[in-house]
């Protein structure tokens, strides 16, 4: 049984998610120790626990230590099956973080995933819009066409989202994302709960972002403004740039006491910075690492080499016969 130290590198839930996802797809039993030991609240939180249960359900895994606040987990995968997976999240924990783990082994089968509860926009995690408009189009270049419908948005602290994801069986192929090509479109989605419609939060987020983007690119960004039903007030904005060869994204979260204009400005400034420095934004690059390894090669030019990237490289190399190298912001993968 392979042992992975959950304290390695970034030391958060990402070690767990990547480990169980790769365990399931490779059939390698894994023991993860020191799970989130460096965090204020150690061990498995609700979204981590539900990610483990979802992947275990997908591959009939035998699991030890799948309990809230557990800092050690043993995961012995069985055969990956097709059909439906139902996930329920009791908190506002991120839907996206659960998908990070589940979609890795889902390449081996045809799967429909129904997630009830949790958050579509929240702290310390990419919103579901990032997956839909940035990550999934990039995964399609690998040969993996994932689709997602959000039936209900969920914001912190109540959550309550409803999402459905279709993941088809895929043959992953190597991808080189090292040249952007020309810009085709700058787009976005500014979303807020109906509680905030009177304050015009979605419009203010979008207007602030659009101004900064126009000043830089001299192109009008098409940002959709939307108000949604939700259990509690909340807002966020997701932006993305489509080019001939890639998609680069950024996002920002609305919070109590934070001006809507600031939310839009943060996302726009981050988008510009990531566009200028790479072909894949910093929050997407680490999520592509397992797929590069499963494809047996490829190159991506990240906007920044983050701790999440180096952590995911370490974990991925434990499961698959690949070797990653980093030259500046260029990440290369090759088989060994």
Secondary structure, DSSP 4 states (H G I P E B T S, - for coil): -EEEETTSTT-SHHHHHHHHHHHHHHT--EEEESTTTTSSS-S--HHHHHHHHHHHHHHT-EEE--STT-S-EEEE------EEEEEEEEEEEEHHHHHHHHHHHHTTS-EEEEEEEEESB-TTS--HHHIIIIIHHHHHHTT--EEEEEEE--BTTTB--EEEEEE--------EE----SEEEEEEEEEEEGGGTTTTHHHHHHHHHHHHHHHHHSS--EEEEEEE--SS--EEEEEEEEESS-EEEEEEE--TT--HHHHHHHHHHHHHHHHHH-SB-HHHHHHHHHHHHHHTEEEEEBSS--HHHHHHHHHHHHHSSEEEEEETTEEEEEE-
